[in-house]
Amino acid sequence: MLRQKSGTNELDQALFTATHFGFLPIRAPKITEVDLELVKHCGSYPHYDAAEKASLIRHFIEENLSSISYPISVAYKKPASRKKFGSYSLHVIGSPSGIAEATLIRAALSILSEGGYKNLRVDLNCVGDKESLSAYERELINFIRKFGTGLPEEARIILKSDIFNLFRVETEEFKALRENAPQAMSFLSTPSRIYFKEVLEYIDALGINFRLTPELIGEKNHVSHAIFSIRDAGDLNTGTESVQATPVLALGYRYSRLSRACGLRKDTPLAGVNIFSVTENVEMVRNIPKPKFCLLQLGKDAKIKTLNLLEVLRVHRITVHHFLSRDKFGAQLANAEALPVSHLIIIGQKEALDNTATVRNVITRAQDTISLLDLPRYLKTIRL
């Protein structure tokens, strides 16, 4: 079984916020020499820490991952030695759906908001699967051969080592080339395009402030599909700054390509986000409340309503169990029946359309239909 973080009756504010979105606090996996060896081909770039991902995969293998029902969501605080790659790390394992990215983004935004950031924006790009990224890399090489003939020798060496350094190095030559460079989204395979469309639908429906950012490119050997960063939108209002102009507060991406390389027997969907900036004076949350409600959902529209509702309930300090990454309602209901909760909150297709929720007493089976706007107030009136 997963080793839950010790002392979970006391969590710092960031980890407590993560629990509202279904993330289980665990101990940060230690990075070993084996992990470093497995990902040495991934290079070393700021924000893209493949070794951490390898350590997490190894941790789940050691914990008998195959015996645990997917999806799994975990969060942990990083030790001081890994702080250059963020203060906190959140991961969703086993979910191929765009709801994984939406949940990671929503949770990261809430953690940063609790840390004092109020004007946040998401920068988003998609490099697609391995084939999409390879096609894009070839096109980018051809572009540089055609239009980069006047580059200084030092710039040529930088691009020869990794063509995607075009988007990482802040020189006037590289900035000028980037303005007309081909974009990764133009080379997405059909499955990658369908997947990214789903991610965009979730993020747009959540009302999250985002922009498509073609220059946001990951590390080519382990990053795939969607990549997102979170920055302070207040520093980017002029529209003239580059992506590198302001510090990255959080960065996330899919790293499913590491699954087999790190020992999993089959390809496993993996996505995570590192949060780099939170308040130094960390507030501890003691006596973690035990949820007395379980939130169930059915259908894509209901998932969107549920994720929005989780943030509303968090603001109102109402904790709930939920199974947001799972689709089958019967399985959710079976799991809910094993929990010590007094009421179920159900959002199905009809409720999603009506902007309501059905609240059912698990003992008497009595139920009420409540508008989502009134739901926090209604739940606070329930007494055991």
SVG drawing of the C-alpha trace seen along z (x, -y; Angstrom):
<svg xmlns="http://www.w3.org/2000/svg" viewBox="-36 -47 68 53">
<polyline fill="none" stroke="black" stroke-width="0.4" points="0.0,0.0 1.0,-3.7 3.0,-5.1 0.9,-8.0 2.7,-11.0 3.2,-10.6 1.2,-12.9 -1.6,-13.6 -3.6,-15.1 -1.3,-18.1 -0.4,-19.4 1.0,-22.6 -1.4,-24.8 -0.2,-23.7 -0.6,-20.0 -3.9,-20.6 -5.2,-22.5 -4.0,-19.6 -6.2,-17.2 -9.3,-19.1 -8.7,-18.0 -8.1,-14.4 -4.3,-14.3 -3.0,-12.0 0.0,-13.5 2.9,-11.0 6.6,-11.2 8.8,-12.5 10.5,-9.6 14.3,-9.7 16.2,-10.0 18.8,-7.2 21.8,-6.7 19.6,-4.2 17.0,-6.9 19.7,-9.2 21.2,-6.6 17.7,-5.8 17.1,-9.3 20.7,-10.5 19.6,-10.7 17.0,-13.4 19.6,-16.0 19.4,-18.7 17.1,-21.7 15.5,-24.1 12.1,-22.9 12.2,-19.6 13.3,-17.1 13.2,-13.6 15.0,-12.1 12.2,-13.0 9.7,-11.4 11.8,-8.2 12.0,-8.1 8.2,-8.3 7.7,-5.5 10.2,-3.3 8.4,-4.1 5.1,-2.9 6.8,0.3 8.2,1.0 4.7,0.4 3.2,2.9 1.5,0.4 -0.3,3.0 -2.4,3.9 -3.8,0.4 -6.8,-0.8 -6.1,-3.7 -6.1,-6.7 -3.9,-7.6 -3.3,-11.2 -0.4,-12.1 1.3,-15.2 4.4,-15.8 6.7,-18.5 10.2,-18.3 13.3,-18.1 15.6,-21.1 18.1,-19.4 15.5,-19.4 14.1,-22.9 15.6,-24.1 13.0,-21.9 10.2,-23.2 8.8,-23.2 5.8,-20.8 5.0,-18.2 1.6,-16.9 1.1,-13.8 -1.8,-12.0 -1.0,-8.4 -3.2,-6.2 -5.5,-8.9 -5.2,-9.4 -8.0,-12.0 -7.5,-15.8 -9.2,-15.9 -5.7,-15.1 -4.2,-18.3 -7.3,-20.3 -7.0,-19.0 -3.3,-19.6 -3.8,-23.2 -6.7,-23.9 -4.9,-22.5 -1.7,-24.5 -3.7,-27.7 -5.4,-27.2 -2.1,-26.5 -0.5,-29.6 -3.5,-31.7 -3.3,-30.6 0.3,-31.6 -0.6,-35.2 -0.6,-35.2 -3.9,-36.7 -3.3,-37.5 -2.3,-34.2 -2.3,-33.0 -1.6,-29.6 0.7,-29.4 -0.1,-26.2 1.4,-24.3 1.2,-20.8 4.1,-18.9 2.0,-15.7 3.3,-12.1 6.8,-10.9 6.0,-10.8 4.6,-14.3 7.6,-15.7 10.0,-13.9 8.2,-15.4 8.4,-18.9 12.1,-18.5 12.9,-17.6 10.9,-20.7 12.7,-22.9 16.1,-21.7 15.2,-22.4 13.9,-25.9 17.3,-26.7 19.2,-25.4 17.2,-27.8 16.9,-30.9 19.7,-30.6 22.7,-30.9 23.9,-34.1 24.0,-32.8 27.3,-33.2 29.3,-30.0 28.4,-29.8 24.7,-29.9 25.2,-27.1 26.8,-24.9 24.0,-25.6 21.4,-24.5 23.4,-21.5 23.4,-20.2 19.6,-20.5 17.5,-22.3 14.9,-23.2 17.4,-25.5 16.0,-28.0 13.2,-28.5 15.4,-28.5 18.3,-30.9 17.5,-34.6 19.7,-36.2 18.6,-38.7 19.3,-36.2 17.2,-33.4 14.4,-35.9 14.2,-36.9 14.2,-33.4 11.4,-32.4 9.0,-34.9 8.8,-32.9 9.7,-29.4 7.2,-26.6 4.9,-25.7 4.7,-22.3 0.9,-22.3 1.0,-22.2 2.6,-18.8 0.3,-16.9 -0.8,-13.5 -4.6,-12.9 -4.7,-11.2 -2.6,-14.0 -4.9,-16.7 -8.0,-15.0 -6.3,-14.7 -5.3,-18.4 -8.7,-19.5 -10.1,-17.7 -7.6,-19.5 -8.5,-22.9 -12.2,-22.1 -11.7,-21.3 -9.6,-24.4 -11.8,-26.7 -14.9,-25.4 -13.2,-26.0 -12.9,-29.7 -9.1,-29.5 -7.2,-32.5 -4.8,-30.9 -3.0,-31.6 -1.5,-29.3 2.3,-29.7 4.2,-28.0 7.6,-28.7 6.8,-26.6 8.8,-23.5 9.8,-20.7 12.7,-18.2 12.3,-16.0 13.2,-12.7 10.6,-12.4 8.0,-15.2 5.0,-14.6 1.5,-16.1 0.5,-19.1 2.9,-21.4 1.8,-24.3 3.4,-26.9 1.8,-29.3 3.1,-32.9 2.0,-36.2 -0.3,-37.7 0.2,-41.1 3.8,-41.1 2.7,-40.1 0.0,-42.5 1.9,-44.4 2.1,-41.4 5.7,-42.3 7.6,-40.1 8.9,-36.7 8.0,-33.5 11.2,-33.8 10.5,-37.4 8.9,-36.4 9.6,-33.6 7.8,-30.3 5.6,-29.7 4.6,-26.2 5.3,-23.9 3.6,-20.7 3.5,-18.2 2.9,-14.5 5.8,-12.2 4.2,-8.9 7.2,-8.0 9.2,-7.3 6.9,-4.5 8.5,-1.6 12.0,-3.0 11.7,-3.0 10.4,0.5 6.6,0.5 5.5,3.4 3.1,1.3 2.7,-2.3 1.1,-4.1 -0.4,-7.7 1.6,-10.0 1.2,-13.7 2.6,-16.0 3.2,-19.6 6.1,-21.2 5.2,-24.3 8.2,-26.6 6.9,-29.5 4.8,-29.5 4.7,-31.6 7.8,-31.1 5.8,-31.4 4.0,-28.2 0.7,-28.0 0.1,-24.5 -3.4,-23.1 -4.0,-20.9 -6.9,-18.5 -7.6,-17.8 -11.4,-17.6 -12.8,-14.2 -15.2,-14.6 -18.8,-13.7 -19.8,-14.1 -18.8,-12.1 -19.1,-13.8 -20.0,-11.5 -20.2,-12.5 -21.3,-11.0 -20.3,-12.4 -17.9,-15.0 -20.1,-18.0 -20.5,-16.7 -16.7,-16.4 -16.3,-20.0 -19.0,-21.1 -17.4,-18.9 -14.0,-20.4 -15.4,-23.9 -17.4,-22.9 -14.3,-21.5 -12.7,-24.9 -15.9,-26.6 -16.2,-24.1 -12.5,-24.6 -13.0,-28.3 -15.9,-27.6 -13.7,-25.1 -16.0,-22.1 -14.0,-18.9 -15.5,-16.1 -14.4,-12.7 -14.6,-12.4 -13.5,-10.2 -13.0,-12.8 -10.6,-10.9 -12.9,-7.8 -15.7,-7.5 -17.9,-4.5 -20.6,-5.7 -21.2,-2.2 -17.5,-1.9 -17.7,-5.4 -20.9,-4.4 -19.4,-1.2 -16.3,-3.0 -18.5,-5.7 -20.5,-3.1 -17.3,-2.0 -16.7,-5.5 -17.9,-6.9 -20.0,-9.7 -23.5,-10.9 -24.5,-12.2 -23.7,-11.7 -23.6,-14.7 -24.5,-13.5 -23.9,-15.4 -25.2,-13.5 -25.9,-14.7 -29.3,-16.2 -27.8,-18.0 -24.9,-19.4 -27.4,-20.8 -29.6,-22.3 -26.6,-23.5 -27.8,-21.6 -26.7,-18.7 -28.7,-15.9 -27.8,-15.5 -28.8,-12.1 -28.8,-10.9 -27.0,-7.5 -29.2,-6.1 -32.7,-7.4 -32.2,-7.7 -34.0,-11.0 -32.7,-13.5 -32.9,-17.1 -32.0,-18.9 -30.0,-22.0 -28.6,-24.6 -24.8,-24.6 -24.8,-28.3 -26.7,-27.4 -24.9,-24.1 -22.2,-25.4 -24.8,-27.1 -27.0,-24.0 -24.1,-21.6 -23.2,-23.8 -26.7,-23.3 -26.4,-19.5 -25.7,-18.2 -24.9,-14.6"/>
</svg>
